[in-house]
Amino acid sequence: MSYQPLLMSFDEAAELRTHLNTDSLLGRSIATEVAALEAYLPIGIEIPGHGEAGGYEHNRHKQNYIHLDLAGRLYLITEDERYLEYAKTMLVEYAKVYTSFELNTSRDSNPPGRIFHQTLNENMWMLYASCAYSCIRHKLTDDEIILIENDLFRPMIDLFVDTYAHDFDIVHNHGLWAVAGVGICGYAINDQASVDKALYGLKGDSVSGGFIAQLTQLFSPDGYYMEGPYYHRFSLRPIYLFAEAIERRQPEIGIYELKDQVIKTTTYAVMSTAFPNGVLPALNDSSKTMDIKDEGVLIATSVCFKRYSQDDNLKSMAVHQDKVWVHGSGAALSDGVANAGELAGFNWGSLYLTDGAEGDRGGVSILRHRDVNKDDTMALLWFGQHGSDHKLHSALDHGHYDGLHLSLFNHGQEVTHDYGFGRWVNVEPKFGGRYIPENKSYAKQTVAHNTVVVDGKSQNNGDTATAEARWGESHFFVAGEQAQGMSAFIRDYYQGVDQQRSVIMFEIEGIAKPVVLDLFRLTSEQPHSYDYVMHYTGQIIRTDFDYQTESKLKPLGESAGYEHLWNVASGKVEQGSLVSWLHGQSYYSMVSSAQGGEVIFARTGANDPDFNLRSEPVIMLRQHGTNHLFANLYETHGYFNEAIEASTDARGQVASVTVLAHTDDASAVALELTSGKVVRVFVSNKVGVNADTESSLVVDGECVSFKGEFFIEQ
């Protein structure tokens, strides 16, 4: 038989069949998909009309393509005739009505399809439906083939390639879905002309558009994607599904070797940004819950293992995912896990990923530390380019104004966190499941992130075009065993203000977890108000300063996101401050050097009449001046278990943090422990610093010199 399914040959399906009813990772994965399809079959086939984004009709069309794809693949594996009949009937019924549908009503600036309110969803429908069609085509009559291809798939291709030609060649994650959908559909119906458009773009130059252009232009040399991990993982599905189809139909292209294996590089980039619990960091418009169990990452894990490297991290990820892609590559990964013995949790180590197609537009740095109990501590510093492109329609503006954002993680949870996007995904009563208005007025604004706000305004005046013209620059990145550090600059995000953030993670004898020292330095010739913002989860346990609670709540400000923050309490501090809180079973303390300033306790929810925002606490350290160095020490300590009435070490061991000096050459701070021990930390502020750089500054009348990016004196 000459025609073969796109992603799974008949021989491969027969091999997967041997895993039915087994307890292997693949066997359980097949059983999970069979159960999902069996639960959906009794609902019957319904082809609804148009509806609100996130509403019933939208979700029914989505569930239809998901289960259509399942039916096609599982028919090949199980040979259950019910699955064949279901997939065939679904395709025929859509073919009968598709061209009779008028274009839907667009709910944003993304053009509408005939089924969905935006073409992105229609691209996804076509991709999955085409995969299902290729699984059952050999069982269809000539009349059924003609109906499905001429009245469903070819009109779909025409819609995307001709009607929306201006969007087809967009080098963006939406463009990825468009070219992958058309390319896979072209393969499924033996339309090589459409495949070529999908591969090489409408001009056929592999530069102005098409899959090759997407792969060679979207990602930095380190594989990072400007929109951040949330949209990055979304791009993996079309990349891998189309790449697998290309490799099987046109292996001479060598798609998996393109641009020094860019598919592998970009996959490892998104995998390696994940927190130790698998959740992806919320950079730019991002969910707070999206993790490596996402279908795109799941597929990528299996294919990377089969086509690139039998990496232990991939095996550990598969254990975390508790599933593999039901595919030949998933079978290989399942066998790899079965033969691996005991696997530790995945650990990509400390790393620095550049941003921008040439790797010259800032990036993201990550420090990781695994202790003897295999608990992971992680710190992430973001300073890349704005996550959008205003040349495209505004729906693609996913950028946030949060240069030098910091996220911390340990004990299986985020310690400080980003708010993420303002959106209730597919919750139709909440603005149709789309981005809520507060996404712009709060979530995108600088105050919604763990960085410093200057004069109560957002970075780059909250303007996309201005933000796109600027990006951060790496200062240093040092990975080590007992001590490691990262540092970056952003300049002129506020006119006349330069900002530098240096984060040092290191061990102190007698403290169970590594401490994280955060030095945020601001320099300006003019006086400003500086707000160091920190978002956390948990219950305040204690402070070492007096504060006054507000009997009548008022917003902290009138714009730039401050209008959405209730001023809950505040207190003046003269000699630094300490705030401790409880989250889960851990205590956390933030010990700050800020003298003569103010500590503000705030909470999201002001000017939010529809209760669109999550109610979350915020701590703000406010200072006034020209040059200022925020020196904050984060300590994890103690244990709490209410069920057994246990609480230990609720008070941390770091008593105070003092700034000794800070100049253009270096900064120095002292950490005083409750034992009386003093730890001094010196950090170079010199541009271009490396391990051989000499830095010096005067501390208490003494000139202190040190070599390298930073030096810790214990």
Disulfide bonds with the S-S distance in Angstrom:
none
